[in-house]
Amino acid sequence: MGSFNRRLLIVDDEVDTCENLSDIFTDLGFQVDTAEDGPSALELVKRNAYAVALLDLKMPGMDGLELYGHIRKLSAGTVAIVVTAYASSGAASSVLEAGAWKILSKPIDFPKLLHLVDEALNQPLILVVDDDQDLCDSLWELFRERGFRVCVAHDVPEAMSKLSGQQFHVLLVDMKLPGGKGADVLDALHETNLNARSVLITGFRAETEREVQDALRQGASAVCYKPFDVDELLHIVRSLSSSRTIDPSKQQTSTVE
């Protein structure tokens, strides 16, 4: 199931490289923005949701590693492909360790680049909504390592904003959130992401039980109680993110304590 977002960001201090790649991807039906330095790229990221960012590693001032660190904080769901003539360098390895997806050597092999972009766009897109920053970081790493794109929101207004801007495959939402309840986010999901599935997450089983049961009756697909059984959580999300239809009568509940 592909993404509806085909917007790319290309960042390279070589103007010709930006222009050439922009022309090619635009002709292929992508929306493309370009930037010649890190600060300009970050201004674009603050205004737009990019599915993929193509980043030059070696740039004056802010290099690709520092730039990706900022992009991940602003737009965790953006998949980064780093382009460099120094693919075997320690800096290249550091970018991958920071969460960038792939390294591509210069000069660019465009058919290979296009294949990587298509592959990235076909990774299921997940939105994790939880006010626990450490948990969000852990889930981001867990799912990114397994081929998912992962956006993050920490409160109800931020979740609403992300739901209005992108089409997600699966929503993981905490039932207790700053600025509202998980049920508020589920309502927005049903209005804006008609085909998305939802997984309820909570560490307060007794306190939220009524809300959980109401949400399941209204279409939520599963509930997972903290602390998670990681394998079970992965199994549920993989199942829900696939293209096959989920039978509502077979809603899943992970009850591992």
C-alpha positions in Angstrom: 0.0 0.0 0.0 1.8 3.1 -1.2 1.9 6.5 0.3 -0.2 9.4 -0.9 2.7 11.8 -0.2 5.1 11.9 -3.1 6.9 15.1 -2.0 10.7 15.0 -2.0 13.3 17.3 -0.6 16.7 17.5 -2.3 19.5 19.2 -0.4 22.9 19.7 -2.1 25.3 22.7 -2.3 25.8 21.9 -6.0 23.1 23.8 -7.8 23.3 21.7 -11.0 22.7 18.5 -9.0 19.6 20.0 -7.4 18.3 21.2 -10.7 18.9 18.0 -12.6 17.4 15.8 -9.9 14.5 18.1 -9.5 13.7 18.1 -13.2 13.9 14.3 -13.5 11.7 13.6 -10.4 9.2 16.3 -11.4 8.8 14.7 -14.8 8.1 11.4 -13.0 5.2 13.0 -11.1 6.9 13.9 -7.8 6.5 17.2 -6.0 10.1 18.4 -5.5 11.6 21.2 -3.4 15.4 21.9 -3.3 17.7 23.7 -0.9 21.4 24.4 -1.2 22.2 24.5 2.5 21.0 23.1 5.8 19.2 26.2 7.2 17.2 26.7 4.0 16.3 23.0 4.0 15.0 23.2 7.6 12.8 26.2 6.7 11.2 24.0 4.0 10.8 21.1 6.5 8.9 23.3 8.9 6.4 24.1 6.2 6.0 20.9 4.3 5.7 17.1 5.0 8.3 15.3 2.9 8.2 11.6 2.4 11.8 11.4 1.4 14.8 13.7 1.8 17.9 13.3 -0.4 20.8 14.8 1.5 24.3 15.6 0.5 26.7 14.5 3.2 29.5 17.1 2.7 28.2 20.6 2.7 29.6 23.9 4.0 28.3 24.9 7.4 25.7 22.3 8.4 26.6 18.9 7.0 24.2 16.1 6.2 24.6 14.5 9.6 23.7 17.6 11.5 20.9 18.4 9.1 19.4 15.0 9.4 19.4 15.3 13.2 17.3 18.4 12.9 15.0 16.9 10.2 14.3 13.9 12.4 13.2 16.1 15.3 10.9 18.2 13.0 9.6 15.4 10.7 10.3 11.9 12.1 8.4 10.3 9.2 10.8 11.6 6.5 13.0 8.9 5.1 16.6 10.2 4.5 18.8 8.9 1.7 22.3 10.4 2.0 24.4 11.0 -1.1 28.1 11.2 -0.8 31.4 10.5 -2.5 32.7 9.3 0.9 30.3 6.4 1.5 32.9 4.4 3.4 33.7 7.3 5.8 33.0 7.4 9.5 30.7 10.4 8.9 28.6 8.2 6.5 28.3 5.5 9.1 27.3 8.1 11.7 24.4 9.2 9.6 23.1 5.7 9.4 23.5 5.3 13.1 21.5 8.5 13.6 18.6 6.9 11.7 19.1 7.8 8.0 17.9 4.9 5.8 20.5 4.5 3.0 23.8 5.8 1.7 24.2 6.3 -2.0 27.5 6.9 -3.6 28.3 9.7 -6.0 28.2 10.0 -8.9 24.5 9.1 -8.5 23.2 6.0 -10.2 19.7 7.4 -10.9 17.9 4.1 -11.6 19.2 2.9 -8.2 18.1 6.1 -6.6 14.6 5.9 -8.1 14.3 2.3 -6.9 15.2 3.4 -3.3 12.7 6.3 -3.4 10.0 4.0 -4.7 10.9 1.5 -1.9 10.8 4.2 0.7 7.4 5.4 -0.5 6.0 1.9 -0.2 7.0 1.5 3.4 3.9 1.6 5.6 3.4 5.0 7.4 2.7 4.9 11.1 1.8 7.7 13.5 2.7 7.2 17.2 0.9 9.5 19.5 2.2 9.5 23.1 3.5 12.1 25.5 6.4 9.9 26.6 9.4 11.1 24.5 11.5 8.0 25.4 8.8 5.6 24.4 8.3 7.4 21.1 12.0 7.3 20.4 12.1 3.5 21.2 9.1 2.8 19.0 10.6 4.9 16.2 13.8 2.9 16.2 11.9 -0.4 16.5 9.7 0.2 13.5 12.3 2.0 11.3 14.6 -1.0 11.7 11.8 -3.1 10.3 10.9 -1.0 7.3 8.2 1.3 8.5 8.1 5.1 8.3 7.2 6.5 11.6 5.8 9.9 12.5 5.5 11.1 16.1 3.1 13.4 18.0 3.1 14.1 21.7 -0.3 15.7 22.3 -3.7 16.0 20.7 -3.2 19.2 18.7 0.0 17.9 17.2 -1.7 14.6 16.3 -4.6 16.4 14.7 -2.2 18.5 12.6 -0.4 15.4 11.3 -3.6 13.5 10.6 -4.8 16.4 8.5 -1.7 16.5 6.4 -0.9 12.9 5.6 -2.5 9.5 5.0 -1.4 6.9 7.6 -1.7 3.2 7.5 -1.7 2.6 11.3 -2.2 4.9 14.3 -0.8 4.0 17.7 -2.4 6.3 20.3 -2.1 6.6 24.0 -5.4 6.8 25.7 -4.3 9.6 28.1 -2.7 12.6 26.4 -2.0 16.3 27.1 -4.7 18.5 25.7 -7.3 15.8 25.3 -7.8 12.1 25.1 -6.8 9.3 22.8 -10.5 9.1 21.8 -10.3 12.6 20.3 -7.4 11.5 18.1 -9.4 8.4 17.0 -12.3 10.6 16.0 -10.0 12.7 13.8 -8.5 9.6 12.3 -11.9 8.3 11.2 -12.6 11.7 9.6 -9.3 12.2 7.8 -7.7 8.8 7.2 -10.6 6.5 6.2 -8.6 3.4 5.5 -6.2 3.7 8.5 -6.2 1.2 11.3 -5.7 2.1 15.0 -4.0 0.5 18.0 -4.8 1.7 21.5 -1.9 1.9 23.9 -2.1 2.5 27.6 -0.4 1.9 30.9 -3.6 2.4 32.9 -5.6 -0.6 32.2 -8.3 -0.3 34.9 -8.6 3.4 34.5 -9.1 3.4 30.8 -11.0 0.2 30.3 -14.3 1.8 29.5 -12.7 4.1 27.0 -10.8 1.2 25.4 -13.9 -0.9 25.0 -15.8 2.0 23.6 -13.0 2.6 21.1 -12.9 -1.0 20.0 -16.7 -1.0 19.4 -16.3 2.1 17.3 -13.7 0.5 15.1 -10.3 0.5 16.8 -8.4 -2.6 15.7 -6.4 -3.6 18.8 -5.2 -2.6 22.2 -1.7 -3.1 23.7 -1.0 -2.6 27.4 2.3 -1.2 28.6 4.9 -2.6 29.0 4.6 -4.0 25.6 5.3 -7.5 24.3 7.4 -6.2 21.4 6.9 -9.3 19.2 3.2 -9.1 19.7 3.1 -5.4 18.9 5.1 -5.9 15.8 2.8 -8.7 14.7 -0.3 -6.5 15.2 1.1 -3.5 13.3 2.4 -5.7 10.4 -1.0 -7.3 10.1 -2.9 -4.0 10.2 -0.5 -2.3 7.7 -0.9 -4.9 5.1 -3.3 -4.5 2.2 -5.7 -7.2 3.3 -9.0 -6.3 5.0 -9.2 -6.8 8.7 -12.4 -8.5 9.9 -13.7 -6.3 12.8 -15.0 -9.4 14.6 -11.3 -10.5 14.9 -10.0 -7.4 16.7 -6.8 -8.2 18.5 -6.0 -7.5 22.1 -2.4 -7.8 23.5 -2.7 -8.1 27.3 0.9 -8.9 28.2 1.8 -7.1 31.4 
